[in-house]
C-alpha cells in the first residue's frame, strides 16, 4: 500500500476559493519567503549509507539502493529539455500529487512505488525501464517544436501513426484521444510510431499493446477525475517498466503538472469560441515567456525568469493544482531542520526498515 503524507484536510477548496485574493496573497507571501531555500541539488550518496550511485535527471535525483531506487523530487524547473529555474515547494507538491494519483490508479495498473518516507521522496522497485514515453492527447495544442499544434500548422496530417483531419484549430478537442509516443535521444524527445517502437526493439508488440491500453485507461480515468474538480486534463505522458517477474509497472509520475497540461473547464468553451487561449494550470506561460525573450533551444545562456513569474508558477502550477485535485490545503513546512538533513534522515530510516 502506498503511504502518502498529506497536509491536514479541510473542506474541499474550490477553484473560486483558491483564486480568491486574500488566500492567493497569503500563499504568495509564503512562496516568496521560501525562494532562498529551494532544493536545487542533493547529495544523499554522501549522507545516507547504502546508496551506490546518483543519476541527476532534469527534476529528480535518482539513487541506486540495491533492489530499490530512491527518487528525490527537487525544486528544479525544466522545459525545452533544460533546467530553467528553481520553484519553491515544487518538489514536495509534485511528489505528493503523483503519489495521490498512484494510489488511485492501482485498479488500472500496478506501479513501482514501495513507500514515501519524506515529502520529497519516493522509494520504488527497481525495474527495466522501457525507453518510450506514452504521450496521450485529448486536444490539439502546444507551443514546443514537438507539440501537436506546431506540427499540424506546418501541414502535417499524420503524426506518430495518427491521421488528423483538416480544418482543426488550436486548442480544439480531438475527434478521439490519440497516443503519440516518443523515445529519448541524447537531449530531446523524438516522436515515433508504434511500428517503429517494435522494429527498433524498444518493446515487443505484446509489451507495447499492454502499455498502450494502460495509458488510454489512465488518461480516461484522469480526465474524469479532473473534470469532477473543474479541470480538463488536456494531455499527459506515462512511463512504464518491467519488473523481474515480467509485470509491466507504471513508473515515474502520474498526472502531475510536470507531465500534464490542465485547463480550467468552466471557461474553456467560451474562450475557445472567442479565439482566446484557455486558462491553464501548467507551465505553458513559462514556456511562452522564454520563447518571447530568447531562443530556449539554441541559446547557451538563458535569462533569469522574473521573481514574480517564479512565484506565480509555484502557485498556479503546483499548489493550486495539488489542492484542487487532492481536496487538501497545502501547509508550508514549519520545521527549522534543513531540508537536505531531513531527507537524509528519513531515507536512512526507510532503507534500514526495508533491509530488516
Rosetta silent file (secondary structure, phi, psi, omega in degrees, C-alpha in Angstrom):
SEQUENCE: XXXXXXXXXXXXXXXXXXXXXXXXXXXXXXXXXXXXXXXXXXXXXXXXXXXXXXXXXXXXXXXXXXXXXXXXXXXXXXXXXXXXXXXXXXXXXXXXXXXXXXXXXXXXXXXXXXXXXXXXXXXXXXXXXXXXXXXXXXXXXXXXXXXXXXXXXXXXXXXXXXXXXXXXXXXXXXXXXXXXXXXXXXXXXXXXXXXXXXXXXXXXXXXXXXXXXXXXXXXXXXXXXXXXXXXXXXXXXXXXXXXXXXXXXXXXXXXXXXXXXXXXXXXXXXXXXXXXXXXXXXXXXXXXXXXXXXXXXXXXXXXXXXXXXXXXXXXXXXXXXXXXXXXXXXXXXXXXXXXXXXXXXXXXXXXXXXXX
SCORE:     score description
SCORE:     0.000 S_00000001
   1 L     0.000  135.301  179.359    0.000    0.000    0.000 S_00000001
   2 L   -74.355  129.311  177.381    1.284    3.439   -0.899 S_00000001
   3 L   -96.959  120.211 -176.592    1.895    5.610    2.126 S_00000001
   4 L  -122.323  118.753  176.959    1.069    9.242    1.393 S_00000001
   5 L   -86.289  116.180 -176.716    1.735   12.033    3.845 S_00000001
   6 L  -109.851  155.732  169.943   -0.895   14.664    3.240 S_00000001
   7 L   -69.065  161.166 -178.588   -1.410   18.123    4.609 S_00000001
   8 L   -58.896  129.277 -175.915   -4.317   18.428    7.002 S_00000001
   9 L   -86.381  140.936  175.072   -7.514   18.047    5.034 S_00000001
  10 L  -127.601 -166.730  175.548  -10.314   20.551    5.271 S_00000001
  11 L   -59.559  145.989 -174.595  -13.407   21.127    3.210 S_00000001
  12 L   -55.697  125.424  179.678  -12.594   20.764   -0.464 S_00000001
  13 L   -78.735  112.791 -179.904  -11.016   24.009   -1.733 S_00000001
  14 L   -73.891  165.142  177.638  -12.937   25.108   -4.809 S_00000001
  15 H   -61.969  -32.242  179.043  -11.291   26.953   -7.669 S_00000001
  16 H   -64.949  -42.155  178.922  -13.150   30.081   -6.558 S_00000001
  17 H   -66.498  -42.966 -175.948  -11.603   29.875   -3.077 S_00000001
  18 H   -67.309  -26.052  179.843   -8.162   29.107   -4.418 S_00000001
  19 L   -98.632    3.970  178.671   -8.181   32.122   -6.720 S_00000001
  20 L   -67.790  141.776 -172.553   -9.590   34.498   -4.111 S_00000001
  21 H   -54.703  -49.655 -175.057   -7.313   37.463   -3.492 S_00000001
  22 H   -61.357  -47.861  179.981   -6.690   37.064    0.257 S_00000001
  23 H   -66.180  -41.582  178.480   -5.773   33.397    0.141 S_00000001
  24 H   -58.435  -45.441 -179.503   -3.751   33.930   -3.020 S_00000001
  25 H   -65.116  -38.998 -179.999   -1.738   36.722   -1.393 S_00000001
  26 H   -62.681  -44.334 -179.698   -1.111   34.650    1.731 S_00000001
  27 H   -67.646  -41.955  179.477    0.265   31.756   -0.266 S_00000001
  28 H   -61.504  -34.930  176.966    2.410   34.009   -2.456 S_00000001
  29 H   -63.464  -42.274  178.204    3.994   35.512    0.663 S_00000001
  30 H   -64.657  -37.276  179.057    4.962   32.023    1.862 S_00000001
  31 H   -65.445  -43.886 -179.926    6.382   31.256   -1.577 S_00000001
  32 H   -61.373  -40.738  179.668    8.493   34.426   -1.611 S_00000001
  33 H   -64.197  -28.040 -177.022    9.931   33.597    1.807 S_00000001
  34 H   -87.059   -7.546 -176.541   10.929   30.145    0.529 S_00000001
  35 H   -52.623  -41.880 -178.623   12.772   31.409   -2.564 S_00000001
  36 H   -74.896   -8.220 -172.070   16.253   31.254   -0.949 S_00000001
  37 H  -116.083   27.903  179.190   15.663   27.709    0.350 S_00000001
  38 L   -67.560  149.387  176.623   14.751   25.760   -2.777 S_00000001
  39 L   -89.790   91.588 -176.791   16.006   22.185   -3.094 S_00000001
  40 L   -94.240  -31.488 -179.404   18.089   22.532   -6.246 S_00000001
  41 L  -138.625  150.990  174.082   20.702   19.834   -5.622 S_00000001
  42 L  -130.986  158.547  176.919   21.017   16.739   -3.437 S_00000001
  43 L  -145.593   54.771 -178.068   23.966   14.559   -2.399 S_00000001
  44 H   -63.971  -25.882  179.181   22.395   11.674   -0.500 S_00000001
  45 H   -64.407  -15.556  177.523   25.142    9.326   -1.672 S_00000001
  46 H   -97.608  -13.526 -174.069   27.389   11.265    0.722 S_00000001
  47 L  -121.217  -13.297 -177.407   24.967   11.281    3.675 S_00000001
  48 L  -119.164  119.614  178.503   22.959    8.037    3.505 S_00000001
  49 L   -62.417  140.304  173.689   24.676    4.640    3.984 S_00000001
  50 L    95.908   -8.208  177.799   23.981    2.059    1.295 S_00000001
  51 L   -85.751  126.893 -169.924   23.346    4.338   -1.666 S_00000001
  52 L   -90.102  -34.937 -176.170   25.575    3.227   -4.535 S_00000001
  53 L  -160.029  166.872  179.216   25.290    5.966   -7.138 S_00000001
  54 E  -127.072  134.453  171.971   23.410    9.097   -8.200 S_00000001
  55 E  -117.924  123.801 -177.467   21.769    9.892  -11.515 S_00000001
  56 E   -95.946  113.147  174.982   20.753   13.522  -11.979 S_00000001
  57 L   -92.714 -173.591  179.932   17.637   13.999  -14.060 S_00000001
  58 L   -65.290  -36.665 -178.284   16.009   17.245  -15.100 S_00000001
  59 L  -123.043  -38.809 -175.914   13.898   17.305  -11.940 S_00000001
  60 E  -101.131  143.938  167.953   14.631   14.134   -9.975 S_00000001
  61 E  -101.541  125.892 -173.258   17.828   12.863   -8.413 S_00000001
  62 E  -115.270  126.752 -177.522   17.790    9.059   -8.518 S_00000001
  63 E  -115.621  136.762  178.571   19.885    6.948   -6.165 S_00000001
  64 E   -83.622  119.768  178.835   20.650    3.243   -6.508 S_00000001
  65 E  -121.667   43.344  178.633   19.828    1.386   -3.291 S_00000001
  66 L    80.276 -109.148  179.570   20.277   -2.207   -4.437 S_00000001
  67 L   -78.300   -6.922 -174.756   16.814   -3.675   -5.028 S_00000001
  68 E  -127.785  162.411  170.014   15.277   -0.208   -4.818 S_00000001
  69 E  -116.847  137.622  174.940   15.601    3.247   -6.277 S_00000001
  70 E  -103.661  115.065 -177.171   15.382    6.373   -4.141 S_00000001
  71 E  -107.186  115.002  179.319   13.796    9.166   -6.172 S_00000001
  72 E  -103.940  118.897  178.859   14.175   12.663   -4.754 S_00000001
  73 E   -89.205  114.763 -177.693   11.983   15.275   -6.421 S_00000001
  74 L   -88.707 -176.684  177.606   13.807   18.600   -6.359 S_00000001
  75 L   -94.742    9.359  179.618   12.536   22.120   -6.992 S_00000001
  76 E   -65.412  139.088  179.095   14.292   22.313  -10.370 S_00000001
  77 E  -111.672  124.076 -179.328   12.057   23.521  -13.194 S_00000001
  78 E  -118.721  151.018  170.452   12.664   22.179  -16.672 S_00000001
  79 E  -164.752  159.116 -177.941   11.278   22.938  -20.112 S_00000001
  80 L    55.173   30.667  177.840   12.752   22.747  -23.606 S_00000001
  81 L    60.726   35.280  174.975   14.842   19.817  -22.272 S_00000001
  82 E  -155.206  160.326  179.987   16.837   22.042  -19.902 S_00000001
  83 E   -82.997  131.088 -176.191   16.605   23.430  -16.369 S_00000001
  84 E  -106.396  -34.017 -174.116   15.206   26.968  -16.262 S_00000001
  85 E  -169.134  178.331  170.936   14.808   27.843  -12.567 S_00000001
  86 E  -117.145  133.722 -172.207   14.054   26.521   -9.066 S_00000001
  87 L  -115.007  121.329 -178.916   10.464   26.795   -7.847 S_00000001
  88 L   -54.033  134.583  175.700    9.602   26.929   -4.106 S_00000001
  89 L    68.207    0.742 -175.862    7.754   23.827   -2.805 S_00000001
  90 H   -58.154  -49.438 -175.353    7.708   22.298   -6.282 S_00000001
  91 H   -59.908  -45.274  179.450    9.428   19.053   -5.333 S_00000001
  92 H   -61.302  -49.303 -176.423    7.218   18.399   -2.337 S_00000001
  93 H   -67.498  -40.422  179.481    3.993   19.178   -4.169 S_00000001
  94 H   -62.354  -45.027  179.778    4.993   17.259   -7.300 S_00000001
  95 H   -63.726  -44.198 -178.653    5.869   14.163   -5.297 S_00000001
  96 H   -68.359  -38.169  177.807    2.675   14.303   -3.228 S_00000001
  97 H   -63.107  -44.865 -179.149    0.466   14.899   -6.282 S_00000001
  98 H   -64.039  -42.839  178.785    1.984   11.939   -8.081 S_00000001
  99 H   -62.474  -36.255  177.414    1.616    9.674   -5.063 S_00000001
 100 H   -59.418  -45.113  179.887   -2.049   10.666   -4.792 S_00000001
 101 H   -71.473  -39.545  176.550   -2.629    9.505   -8.355 S_00000001
 102 H   -55.277  -42.942 -177.989   -0.516    6.349   -7.945 S_00000001
 103 H   -66.734  -24.613 -175.654   -2.723    5.376   -5.032 S_00000001
 104 H  -104.684    6.565  178.293   -5.902    5.877   -7.039 S_00000001
 105 L  -119.677   12.774 -178.888   -4.916    4.156  -10.282 S_00000001
 106 L   -69.102  -16.924  175.184   -3.935    0.745   -8.909 S_00000001
 107 L   -75.134  -14.760  179.171   -7.215   -0.653  -10.279 S_00000001
 108 L   -97.199  -43.298 -177.915   -5.844    0.135  -13.760 S_00000001
 109 L  -157.453  144.528  171.542   -2.202   -0.898  -13.388 S_00000001
 110 L   -69.987  157.529  179.412    0.287   -1.850  -10.684 S_00000001
 111 E  -129.311  176.246 -173.199    3.052    0.645  -10.059 S_00000001
 112 L   -92.674    0.658 -174.409    6.622    0.605   -8.751 S_00000001
 113 E   -69.376  131.542  175.280    6.041    2.624   -5.564 S_00000001
 114 E  -103.607  -48.734  179.416    7.221    0.982   -2.327 S_00000001
 115 E  -161.953  169.152  177.192    6.985    3.861    0.148 S_00000001
 116 E  -131.586   83.888 -172.604    7.182    7.634    0.552 S_00000001
 117 E   -76.831  -10.340 -178.634    9.380    8.279    3.611 S_00000001
 118 E  -147.569  156.481 -178.366    9.686   12.023    3.007 S_00000001
 119 L   -57.387  -29.242 -177.904    7.614   14.738    1.374 S_00000001
 120 L  -102.087    4.232 -168.328   10.134   14.938   -1.469 S_00000001
 121 E  -127.072  139.210  168.313   10.996   11.236   -1.740 S_00000001
 122 E  -126.109  132.400  171.973    9.576    8.077   -3.256 S_00000001
 123 E  -100.691  127.698 -173.832   11.260    4.696   -2.879 S_00000001
 124 E  -126.563  156.561  173.144   10.457    2.460   -5.844 S_00000001
 125 E   -66.408  140.374  176.058   11.056   -1.082   -7.011 S_00000001
 126 L   -77.427  132.795  179.045   13.930   -1.362   -9.438 S_00000001
 127 L  -146.274  171.935  177.877   12.748   -2.446  -12.879 S_00000001
 128 E   -86.737  113.918 -173.041   13.780   -2.398  -16.527 S_00000001
 129 E   -83.843  130.598  173.939   12.513    0.899  -17.924 S_00000001
 130 L   -73.389  131.276 -177.188   11.072    0.982  -21.444 S_00000001
 131 L   -80.498   45.808 -177.595   12.775    3.839  -23.373 S_00000001
 132 E  -136.117  134.260  172.130    9.409    5.136  -24.567 S_00000001
 133 E  -102.258  128.583 -178.729    7.177    7.895  -23.241 S_00000001
 134 E   -93.789   96.746 -177.740    3.479    7.297  -23.835 S_00000001
 135 E   -92.309  118.436 -178.039    2.105   10.746  -24.626 S_00000001
 136 E  -111.195  133.375 -173.852   -1.701   10.774  -24.662 S_00000001
 137 E  -128.685  137.431  175.686   -3.575   13.765  -26.081 S_00000001
 138 E  -110.470  -12.868 -176.833   -7.201   14.855  -25.996 S_00000001
 139 E  -138.469  158.888  176.784   -6.762   18.273  -27.634 S_00000001
 140 E   -98.948  110.312 -173.395   -4.609   19.823  -30.360 S_00000001
 141 L  -161.207 -174.275  173.970   -2.428   22.436  -28.679 S_00000001
 142 L   111.856  163.447 -178.251    1.073   23.332  -27.516 S_00000001
 143 L  -129.585   -7.785 -178.608    3.985   25.642  -28.361 S_00000001
 144 L   -80.726  169.086 -177.113    7.089   23.425  -28.376 S_00000001
 145 L   -62.614  -27.725 -178.541    8.683   22.046  -31.535 S_00000001
 146 L  -101.479    5.933 -179.418    7.180   18.588  -30.912 S_00000001
 147 L   -69.295  154.557 -176.377    3.722   19.763  -29.828 S_00000001
 148 H   -64.044  -40.644 -179.448    0.773   18.520  -31.856 S_00000001
 149 H   -66.034  -39.157 -179.233   -0.369   22.022  -32.857 S_00000001
 150 H   -60.464  -46.107 -178.743    3.131   23.026  -34.038 S_00000001
 151 H   -73.315  -31.672 -178.842    3.438   20.081  -36.411 S_00000001
 152 H   -67.826  -44.083 -176.932   -0.209   20.385  -37.518 S_00000001
 153 H   -71.160  -15.913  173.991    0.047   24.053  -38.514 S_00000001
 154 L   -79.901   -6.643  177.107    3.123   23.185  -40.593 S_00000001
 155 L   109.641   -7.141  179.628    0.840   20.996  -42.693 S_00000001
 156 L   -69.859  132.330  178.772    1.500   17.534  -41.242 S_00000001
 157 L  -119.617    2.561  172.816   -1.663   15.439  -41.083 S_00000001
 158 E  -131.114  126.167 -174.137   -0.109   12.188  -39.903 S_00000001
 159 E  -141.884  119.163  179.516    1.728   12.103  -36.588 S_00000001
 160 L    54.236   37.073  178.128    3.033    9.042  -34.750 S_00000001
 161 L    85.902    0.137  178.966    0.716    6.847  -36.796 S_00000001
 162 E  -101.812  132.184  176.302   -2.366    9.021  -36.208 S_00000001
 163 E   -94.679  124.611 -176.496   -4.205   10.598  -39.157 S_00000001
 164 L  -106.190  140.563 -178.777   -5.552   14.065  -38.314 S_00000001
 165 L   -74.291  157.576  173.719   -8.456   15.745  -40.140 S_00000001
 166 L   -72.662  161.742  171.280   -8.125   19.032  -41.999 S_00000001
 167 L    84.191    7.476  179.132   -9.626   22.232  -40.648 S_00000001
 168 L   -80.142  154.739  178.590   -8.698   21.922  -36.988 S_00000001
 169 L  -123.490  161.598 -176.623   -7.742   24.985  -34.949 S_00000001
 170 L   -57.622  139.522  176.227   -5.517   25.420  -31.917 S_00000001
 171 L    73.820   11.616  178.093   -6.928   24.158  -28.587 S_00000001
 172 E   -79.788  146.456  176.120   -9.732   22.205  -30.278 S_00000001
 173 E   -69.747  133.605  178.843  -10.813   18.873  -28.830 S_00000001
 174 E   -70.092  151.654  177.889   -9.609   15.981  -30.959 S_00000001
 175 E   -57.526  -31.267  177.404  -12.236   13.694  -32.550 S_00000001
 176 E  -153.273  152.794  177.035  -10.780   10.891  -30.412 S_00000001
 177 E   -61.732  138.103 -179.339   -7.991   10.550  -27.868 S_00000001
 178 E  -125.567  158.193  176.543   -4.687    9.721  -29.539 S_00000001
 179 E  -112.137  125.402  179.739   -1.338    8.282  -28.453 S_00000001
 180 L  -125.037   83.716 -174.740    1.828    9.969  -29.738 S_00000001
 181 L   -66.343  153.757  172.086    4.809    8.045  -28.325 S_00000001
 182 E  -133.384  158.190  173.595    8.307    9.473  -28.113 S_00000001
 183 E  -125.763  152.340 -174.027   11.685    7.954  -27.439 S_00000001
 184 E   -78.928  130.452  166.238   14.628    9.618  -25.762 S_00000001
 185 L  -100.984 -170.178 -176.657   17.549   10.993  -27.747 S_00000001
 186 L   -63.615  -34.307 -175.548   20.632   12.476  -26.113 S_00000001
 187 L  -134.420   -2.588 -178.192   18.994   15.833  -25.449 S_00000001
 188 L  -157.043  171.319 -179.464   15.386   15.724  -26.627 S_00000001
 189 E   -90.302  143.024  179.260   12.381   13.521  -27.361 S_00000001
 190 E  -117.981  120.662  177.077   11.831   12.007  -30.813 S_00000001
 191 E   -62.268  139.688  178.172    8.277   11.132  -31.972 S_00000001
 192 L  -138.146  158.172  175.576    7.915    7.523  -33.112 S_00000001
 193 L   -91.862  160.450  176.697    5.153    5.337  -34.464 S_00000001
 194 H   -55.806  -41.069 -178.923    4.021    2.136  -32.745 S_00000001
 195 H   -66.075  -35.940  178.225    5.517    0.035  -35.547 S_00000001
 196 H   -66.476  -35.609  178.606    8.873    1.825  -35.202 S_00000001
 197 H   -59.250  -43.452 -179.999    8.917    1.088  -31.469 S_00000001
 198 H   -72.693  -44.253 -178.424    8.682   -2.634  -32.197 S_00000001
 199 H   -62.258  -34.687  179.767   11.028   -2.530  -35.210 S_00000001
 200 L   -80.480   -5.378  179.106   13.700   -0.716  -33.186 S_00000001
 201 L    76.915   18.731  179.438   13.453   -3.332  -30.443 S_00000001
 202 L   -73.321  -32.992  176.497   12.351   -0.799  -27.809 S_00000001
 203 L  -151.984  155.829  170.441    9.399   -3.020  -26.844 S_00000001
 204 L   -78.901  166.121  178.971    7.824   -6.202  -28.096 S_00000001
 205 H   -60.714  -41.430 -179.295    4.410   -5.943  -29.734 S_00000001
 206 H   -65.157  -40.638  178.809    2.776   -7.538  -26.693 S_00000001
 207 H   -64.594  -43.928  179.373    4.520   -5.131  -24.321 S_00000001
 208 H   -63.854  -43.394 -178.909    3.513   -2.130  -26.398 S_00000001
 209 H   -60.228  -43.687 -179.702   -0.087   -3.295  -26.680 S_00000001
 210 H   -66.715  -45.642 -178.599   -0.395   -3.755  -22.910 S_00000001
 211 H   -65.260  -39.237 -179.790    1.284   -0.444  -22.059 S_00000001
 212 H   -67.692  -37.781  175.633   -0.788    1.500  -24.604 S_00000001
 213 H   -61.636  -43.999  178.363   -4.025    0.014  -23.229 S_00000001
 214 H   -61.858  -41.538 -178.382   -2.974    1.061  -19.749 S_00000001
 215 H   -62.069  -45.612  178.576   -2.099    4.557  -20.999 S_00000001
 216 H   -63.551  -41.256  179.961   -5.514    5.086  -22.596 S_00000001
 217 H   -66.233  -41.140  177.495   -7.300    3.787  -19.483 S_00000001
 218 H   -61.913  -41.895 -178.603   -5.216    6.003  -17.187 S_00000001
 219 H   -66.899  -43.152  178.145   -5.973    9.039  -19.336 S_00000001
 220 H   -59.840  -43.925  178.512   -9.711    8.334  -19.427 S_00000001
 221 H   -65.831  -44.396 -179.943   -9.740    8.000  -15.638 S_00000001
 222 H   -61.396  -40.587  177.857   -7.591   11.103  -15.190 S_00000001
 223 H   -63.908  -39.649 -179.369   -9.887   13.175  -17.409 S_00000001
 224 H   -65.816  -45.147  179.244  -12.929   12.043  -15.451 S_00000001
 225 H   -66.009  -42.890  179.607  -11.400   12.886  -12.074 S_00000001
 226 H   -60.227  -44.064 -179.118  -10.061   16.212  -13.329 S_00000001
 227 H   -63.469  -34.836  176.336  -13.473   17.224  -14.692 S_00000001
 228 H   -62.141  -22.066 -179.571  -15.051   16.434  -11.315 S_00000001
 229 L  -106.793   16.220  175.632  -12.682   19.056   -9.901 S_00000001
 230 L    80.940   19.615 -177.301  -13.367   21.674  -12.566 S_00000001
 231 E  -124.964  153.960  171.588  -10.332   20.887  -14.707 S_00000001
 232 E  -108.295  121.467  170.564   -9.650   19.491  -18.182 S_00000001
 233 E   -81.843  106.904 -170.746   -6.762   17.036  -18.451 S_00000001
 234 E   -82.300  -51.166  176.938   -5.575   18.070  -21.909 S_00000001
 235 E  -157.937  163.479 -177.748   -2.595   15.790  -22.439 S_00000001
 236 E  -162.509  173.894  175.024   -0.066   13.866  -20.379 S_00000001
 237 E  -131.418  149.589  176.480    2.721   11.316  -20.548 S_00000001
 238 E  -127.140  150.426  173.171    3.207    7.946  -18.890 S_00000001
 239 E  -127.429  147.754 -177.121    6.286    5.787  -18.460 S_00000001
 240 E  -131.512  155.852  175.090    6.403    2.051  -17.806 S_00000001
 241 E  -137.332  169.057 -178.508    8.931   -0.507  -16.674 S_00000001
 242 E  -116.898  121.546  178.885    9.130   -4.280  -16.460 S_00000001
 243 L   -73.038  163.273  179.421    9.599   -5.981  -13.110 S_00000001
 244 L   -55.421  -28.826  179.994   11.809   -9.079  -12.796 S_00000001
 245 L   -86.776    5.141  177.014    8.686  -11.273  -12.861 S_00000001
 246 L    94.271   -5.907  179.976    7.570   -9.730  -16.164 S_00000001
 247 L   -69.228  133.989  175.892    4.855   -7.463  -14.742 S_00000001
 248 E   -86.475  121.973 -173.652    4.529   -4.126  -16.526 S_00000001
 249 E  -113.172  143.270  170.101    4.562   -1.346  -13.920 S_00000001
 250 E   -76.705  131.817 -176.310    3.620    2.305  -14.070 S_00000001
 251 E  -130.836 -178.718  171.003    6.662    4.361  -13.015 S_00000001
 252 L    72.374  -94.515 -177.075    7.968    7.922  -12.737 S_00000001
 253 L  -152.620  162.099 -177.346    4.918   10.201  -12.208 S_00000001
 254 L  -136.249  122.834  171.709    1.196   10.359  -12.914 S_00000001
 255 L    52.241   32.891  177.022   -0.959   13.323  -13.954 S_00000001
 256 L   -85.532  165.556  175.868    1.332   15.866  -12.345 S_00000001
 257 L   -68.093  -13.590  173.889    1.650   19.430  -13.619 S_00000001
 258 L   -80.337  -35.374 -175.903    5.112   18.486  -14.909 S_00000001
 259 L   -99.000   -3.691 -170.379    3.855   15.594  -17.015 S_00000001
 260 E  -136.818  160.488  172.270    0.431   17.022  -17.886 S_00000001
 261 E  -115.226  129.446  178.238   -1.410   20.025  -19.240 S_00000001
 262 E  -122.387  141.617  171.963   -4.538   21.196  -17.412 S_00000001
 263 E  -120.731  158.178  174.349   -7.109   23.842  -18.364 S_00000001
 264 E   -77.358  121.773 -172.887   -9.926   25.411  -16.341 S_00000001
 265 H   -67.797  -41.273 -171.088  -13.085   23.660  -17.557 S_00000001
 266 H   -59.205  -36.609 -174.678  -15.645   26.368  -16.799 S_00000001
 267 H   -99.905   -2.867 -172.692  -14.146   28.967  -19.131 S_00000001
 268 H   -59.496  -53.782 -172.161  -12.804   26.703  -21.871 S_00000001
 269 H   -61.361  -45.719 -178.713  -15.725   26.715  -24.321 S_00000001
 270 H   -64.034  -43.870 -179.587  -16.333   30.471  -24.252 S_00000001
 271 H   -66.879  -38.625  178.453  -12.642   31.294  -24.618 S_00000001
 272 H   -63.172  -44.537 -179.626  -12.227   28.762  -27.408 S_00000001
 273 H   -63.947  -28.213  179.861  -15.174   30.195  -29.335 S_00000001
 274 L   -93.514    5.952  177.649  -13.671   33.685  -28.974 S_00000001
 275 L    73.970   22.881 -179.108  -10.230   32.575  -30.128 S_00000001
 276 L  -100.039  151.764  175.894   -8.641   33.076  -26.711 S_00000001
 277 L   -65.867  141.969  176.995   -6.079   30.818  -25.035 S_00000001
 278 L   -63.740  151.831  169.971   -7.599   28.577  -22.332 S_00000001
 279 L   -69.179  123.761 -172.410   -6.985   29.402  -18.698 S_00000001
 280 E  -114.567  158.834  175.766   -4.225   26.950  -17.864 S_00000001
 281 L  -126.465   59.895 -176.899   -2.793   25.284  -14.793 S_00000001
 282 L  -153.556 -167.528 -175.420    0.553   24.284  -16.267 S_00000001
 283 L   -94.102   14.708 -176.896    3.918   25.643  -17.336 S_00000001
 284 H   -59.404  -39.733 -177.983    2.744   26.958  -20.692 S_00000001
 285 H   -68.947  -26.496  174.502    3.060   30.591  -19.599 S_00000001
 286 H   -70.949  -43.523  176.729    6.675   29.906  -18.516 S_00000001
 287 H   -57.068  -46.600 -177.570    7.423   28.347  -21.894 S_00000001
 288 H   -64.075  -37.618  179.828    5.880   31.331  -23.645 S_00000001
 289 H   -62.010  -46.105 -179.086    7.905   33.825  -21.549 S_00000001
 290 H   -67.657  -36.107  178.833   11.185   32.168  -22.504 S_00000001
 291 H   -67.130  -29.503  179.214   10.191   31.888  -26.165 S_00000001
 292 H   -78.622  -23.291 -173.202    9.437   35.625  -26.164 S_00000001
 293 H  -111.271   -4.597  179.760   12.753   36.580  -24.506 S_00000001
 294 L  -169.735 -177.537  171.035   15.255   34.152  -26.044 S_00000001
 295 L  -105.842   95.658 -173.081   15.726   31.023  -28.121 S_00000001
 296 L   -67.174  -14.123  178.224   15.447   28.354  -25.408 S_00000001
 297 L   -86.076  -30.945 -171.095   16.547   25.597  -27.781 S_00000001
 298 L  -116.839  -28.408 -178.267   19.748   27.214  -29.030 S_00000001
 299 L   -66.576  129.186 -178.197   20.876   29.988  -26.659 S_00000001
 300 L   -68.551  -40.610  178.984   23.674   28.733  -24.430 S_00000001
 301 L  -115.146  128.737 -179.330   22.776   31.122  -21.583 S_00000001
 302 L  -102.389  152.258  175.314   19.140   31.904  -20.787 S_00000001
 303 L   -68.552  154.976  175.710   17.821   34.976  -18.959 S_00000001
 304 L   -73.847  133.995  176.027   16.668   34.577  -15.362 S_00000001
 305 L   -66.929  139.636  179.242   12.920   34.257  -15.054 S_00000001
 306 L   -58.876  145.756 -178.099   11.425   37.200  -13.089 S_00000001
 307 H   -56.480  -41.321 -178.639   10.792   36.507   -9.398 S_00000001
 308 H   -64.687  -34.381  177.399    7.082   37.247   -9.769 S_00000001
 309 H   -67.110  -41.905  178.631    6.827   34.732  -12.604 S_00000001
 310 H   -61.758  -45.134 -179.283    8.558   32.086  -10.472 S_00000001
 311 H   -65.653  -42.710  179.336    6.215   32.744   -7.535 S_00000001
 312 H   -65.729  -34.471  176.946    3.124   32.710   -9.717 S_00000001
 313 H   -64.623  -44.108  177.817    4.296   29.453  -11.275 S_00000001
 314 H   -57.118  -41.377 -178.409    4.680   27.873   -7.830 S_00000001
 315 H   -74.491  -56.954 -170.656    1.140   28.931   -7.020 S_00000001
 316 H   -70.572  -37.906 -170.923   -0.720   28.348  -10.261 S_00000001
 317 H   -92.048  -29.602 -174.701    1.037   25.260  -11.473 S_00000001
 318 H  -112.056  -61.236 -174.768    1.809   23.340   -8.318 S_00000001
 319 H   -65.194  -46.489 -177.098   -0.015   24.440   -5.177 S_00000001
 320 H   -63.974  -42.427  179.787   -3.353   25.236   -6.804 S_00000001
 321 H   -66.470  -42.613  178.083   -3.444   22.023   -8.793 S_00000001
 322 H   -57.267  -48.780 -177.173   -2.411   19.952   -5.766 S_00000001
 323 H   -67.997  -39.112 -178.668   -5.137   21.473   -3.604 S_00000001
 324 H   -67.009  -45.009 -176.852   -7.803   21.257   -6.301 S_00000001
 325 H   -74.029  -43.263 -171.571   -7.148   17.631   -7.194 S_00000001
 326 H   -90.973   -4.184 -178.609   -6.455   16.205   -3.726 S_00000001
 327 L    61.513   34.962 -178.756   -9.093   18.179   -1.781 S_00000001
 328 L  -134.347  163.080  179.020   -6.482   19.284    0.731 S_00000001
 329 L  -103.739  125.986  177.737   -4.825   22.501    1.843 S_00000001
 330 L   -73.658  130.627  177.510   -1.073   22.787    1.380 S_00000001
 331 L  -115.933  115.248 -179.870    0.702   23.814    4.539 S_00000001
 332 L   -56.776  143.488  179.957    4.252   25.167    4.084 S_00000001
 333 L   -56.606  137.425 -179.800    6.849   23.307    6.199 S_00000001
 334 L  -104.147  -15.777 -174.679    7.302   24.854    9.635 S_00000001
 335 L   -69.571  152.085 -179.927   10.336   22.907   10.815 S_00000001
 336 L   -92.321   -9.445 -179.765   13.710   24.620   11.019 S_00000001
 337 L   -62.152  130.890  176.811   15.675   21.496   10.077 S_00000001
 338 L   -54.518  140.197 -172.219   17.482   21.979    6.736 S_00000001
 339 H   -60.822  -37.648 -179.301   15.578   20.147    4.026 S_00000001
 340 H   -68.554  -35.910  176.738   18.555   18.026    2.927 S_00000001
 341 H   -65.564  -41.024  178.779   19.170   16.890    6.521 S_00000001
 342 H   -62.352  -45.511 -179.896   15.501   15.953    6.879 S_00000001
 343 H   -63.899  -44.131  179.568   15.544   13.939    3.655 S_00000001
 344 H   -58.246  -45.104 -179.063   18.793   12.176    4.602 S_00000001
 345 H   -64.260  -46.493 -176.878   17.371   11.178    7.986 S_00000001
 346 H   -68.292  -37.721  178.874   14.060    9.916    6.591 S_00000001
 347 H   -69.223  -39.869  177.981   15.653    7.970    3.736 S_00000001
 348 H   -59.581  -44.966  179.358   18.174    6.344    6.092 S_00000001
 349 H   -64.515  -41.201 -177.945   15.378    5.156    8.387 S_00000001
 350 H   -66.805  -42.690 -179.985   13.301    3.871    5.476 S_00000001
 351 H   -67.702  -37.638  176.361   16.145    1.904    3.901 S_00000001
 352 H   -60.361  -40.666  179.571   17.077    0.397    7.267 S_00000001
 353 H   -66.852  -39.029  179.989   13.499   -0.771    7.676 S_00000001
 354 H   -68.911  -27.973 -177.712   13.397   -2.315    4.191 S_00000001
 355 H   -83.077  -10.879 -178.443   16.616   -4.223    4.824 S_00000001
 356 L   -76.816    0.000    0.000   15.324   -5.855    8.014 S_00000001
